[in-house]
Amino acid sequence: MKLLPDADVEPALRGATRRVGRWVAWMAVLASPLLTIAGLIVLQPAGAPSMRDGGAPASSTSPEGWAEMYVRSWLSETRDDPAGLETFYPSGMKSQRAVGTQVPVDTAVISAVSPVEGMWSVVVVADVLVLQPDGKRTATLLCAQVAITGTGVAYVAAALPTLVACPGTSSAVELAYDEVADPGGPVGQSVTGFLTAYLAGQGQLDRFVSPGTSLALPRPAPYTAVQVTEVRTHERFEPGQAARPVDGTVIHSFTHAWGWDATGQGTPVDYALTLAARAGRWEINRIDPAPLLAGR
């Protein structure tokens, strides 16, 4: 768990909820029921398949967003402020928590099933700041299961949220990039030039990508500098072979790098890339949707 220094809750929230949707959701929890309902519209998932009957997709009217806001209100409620909980569960018991001792930073739906017609069971994971006895706040994940009834026009919770175990973390995966490439070699230079242009806006991106490759730049550029620390490839090269690739040769690389922002803060990033050879040099053909796994 990450210990945060004692600070006002609002500055902590501002630092952790930079996306507008999260900000709207938090304001909705603290504001009136009308704003809470507006938050539901903002956070209603688009295109995420819900589930019913133990595995079949549920109706598009299933209340995942409604359940998410319900959990936010439940976690935000204090003995001095009901946080709009009655909008979701009219007969809810009043919390005995003091203001600022438990603050939801972010929430997401991780499962939704419809066991019977008109009833949904939704599990919501929440990132919560919890005040500790030493005055510091600990960021932790909580998972809550909520039972919702309704017709798509109106919903109501059948009970208060039930805390359940969150999904566990599996063991680390083994990637299929066994060969180490020299960061200063032909492959490494192409990868470094591409990431510097792509993430820091330094240099012309077209110099490092294959003709016809369409890559939209992150805007604004998230970093001012990029440092590549390791480049690995799925393919094995004989000595000097990478320096004179045959046109049309395709390889797969995986790169560890650091992105440095204007304040000098570094963030580690990984990139799985497909490269293609053209005119005697390596060019980035695409950013892969996922790295290659060993044995697959």
N, C-alpha and C positions, 0 to 999 in steps of 0.2 A: 504493500500500500504506500501511497505517496503522502507525506506529511506536508501540509500547507501552513505557512506562518499565520498566526492569528491576525485576522483583518476583518474589516466589515464585509458582510456577505455580498453587498452590491458590487464592490470592486472585484471580488472573486468571481462573481458571475460575469462581469463584463470581460474579464480576461479569458473565461472559458467558453463563452457563448458568442462568438463573433458573427456567426451566420444570422441573417435576418430572421429566418424561420424560427430559430431557437429563441431569439430575443422576443419575438411576438408571442411564442408559446409561454415564456416565463411571465411576460406582462399580463397575458390572459389569465394565468393562474392567480395573480395578485389582484386583478381588476374585477369588474362586475361580471355576473353570469353572461351578459350580452357579449362582452369581450372574450369570455371563455369560449362561447360558441363560435365567435369569429376565428379564434385560434384553431378550433376544430377544422374549419374550412382550409386554413393555411396548411395544417399538418396532415390532411387526409392523404394517405399514400396513393401514388399514381402508378399503376402498372404492377404493383407487388401482388402476387397471387395469394389470396387468403385460402383457408382450407376448411372443409366441412366433411362430415361423415367419416372422420378419422383419416382423411387423406385426399378427398376429392375437393377441387376448387369450390369455395363458397360463393355466394352471391356477391356482386359488387357493392351491395348495400351493407355488407358486414362492417361493424363499427370499430375497426382497428384504431383509427385516429381518435374516436370518441373515448375508447378505453385508455389510450395513451394519456389524454388530458385528464381522465379520471385519476389515474395513478399520480400524475403531477400534483393535482389538487390534494390528494390524500397525503402525499409526502410533505406538502407545503403547509398543511393545516397546523395551526397552533391554538393554544387555549384562548388567545385573544383575537384570532382571525380564522374563520372557517374556510378561507381560500376558495370559496365557491363550491365546496364539496356537495352541498345540498342540490346543486344543479344535476349531479350525477346519481347521488344516493340520498334521497330525501330523509331517510330515517337513520342516517349515519350517526355514530357516537362521536362526541366531541373530543378532539385530541387534548392531551395534557402537556404537550411540548411547549417550551418557551420559544420565542421568535429567534430565528437564526441558528437553532441547534441542529436542524436537518434541512438541507436545501437541495432540491433536485436541479442538477446542472443540465442534463440531457436525458432523453428517453427514446426508446425505439421498440417497436413490436417485433418479437422474435418468433411467435407462432400464434395461429388463430384457427380454431376448429369449431364446427357447429355440431354438437352431439345430437341435438333434436331441432326440429323446425322452430325458428324464432329465438333460439338460444345460442350464444357464442361464448366460448371460453378462450380468452386472449391472455397471452403471457407477455408482459412488458418488462424490459430491462431498463434500469435507471442508474445513471451516474450521479451519486449523491455525496455532498459534503456534510460530514457528520462531526459535530463538536465533541472533542475528547476531554476527559477530566483535566488534562494539562493545559487546556485552552487552545490547543491546535485543532485544525480541522483535517480529517482524513477523507480522501477521495476513495469511495468504494462503490462496487456494483451490487445492486439489489435486483432481484427478479420477483415480480408479483403477478399472480394469476387472478384475473377478474372475470366474473360471470355477468354477461350482459343479455338482457332481453329487449326485444323491440321488433318493429316492422319495417325499418328503413326510414320512417318518417319521425319516429320518436323512440328513444332508448331510455332504459333505466337499469342501474346495477342491481343485481339480486342480493349482493352482499358486499361487505367491505373487501378490499384486496387481500389476497392470501399470499404471504411470502413463500416462495418455493426455491429450490436449488437452481442456480444459473447453470447453463451448459459449461462443461469442463473444457480445459485446454488440452488438446492432444499432444503427443510427443512431437518434437521438431521433425520436419520433413527433410529428406535427403534430396538435394537437387542434382541434376545431371550435367554439371559443368565441372568436369574433373581437371581440365587443363588450365594452367595459369598463364595468362598473357602479360607481356611486359607493358605497363601503362605508357611507356615511352615508345613502344613499337607501333607498327602500322595499324593494328586493330585498336590498341589503346589510344592512339592519337585521334583516330576517327571518333571513338566513343567520347573522349574528353572534349573534343571540339563541338560535337553535337550537344552534349549536356550543358556546356558553357553557353552556347547560343540559345538552347531551349529553356534553360532554367534561369539564366542570368542576363539574357538579352545581349550577350557580347559576341559579336561576329555574325556572319550571315548564315542562317540556318540552311539555306539552299546548297551551300558548299558541302554539307555533310549528309544530305539525304538523297536517296535515289530519285531520278526523274519520275514524276507522276505520283510520288508519295505525298499525301496530304496530311499534314500535322498542324493542328491549331496550337499556337503558342499560349501558355498560361499568361494571363494579363490581369494585373501588372506582374512583371517578372518577380517570382517569389524570393529570389536571392540576388546578391550582387557579385558572388563568386562561387565557383564550384571546384572542389578538390576530389579527384578520383583516387581512391586508395587501393582498389583491387579490381582487375578485369579477368574474368574466367570465360572459357569457351567450352561448348559441348564437343566441338570437333578438335581433333588432334592435328597439330602442324609439325611437319619435319623442320629442322633448322633452316631458317630463311624462307620457308614456303609462304608464310603470311605476308612477306614483303613483295611477292610477285604473284598475286592471285590471278587465276584465269577468269576472264570476264564471265559473269553469270554464276560464279560460285556463291553459294549461300551458306552462312554460318550463323550460329546462335551464341549470344554472349550474355553474361550476367555480371553486373557491375555494382560494387559498393562505392558510395561517394558521400561527400559532405556538401551541404548547401549552406553558405554563410550569408546572413542578412546584413543590412546596413548598420545594425548595432553590434556586429561582431559575434552574434550568436549562431552556433552551428547545429544543423539538423541532419541526421543520417538518412540517406535515401538509397533505395535499390532500384535498378533498372534491368529488366530482361529485354534484350533487343535482338532483332534479326538484321544481319548485315548482308549486303550483296556486293560482289566485286564488279567494278566497271572502270575501264580505262586505267587499269593497274592499281586502283586504290579501293579501299573499303568504304561503303556508304550505308547509312542506316536505312533499312527498308521499312521497318515498322517498330513500334513499341508493342511487345508481345502482351497479350491479355493475361498471361500467367507464365511463370518460369517453368522450364522442363523438369519433371520429376524423375528421379532415378528409377530404373526398372520399368518404365512405361513408354 
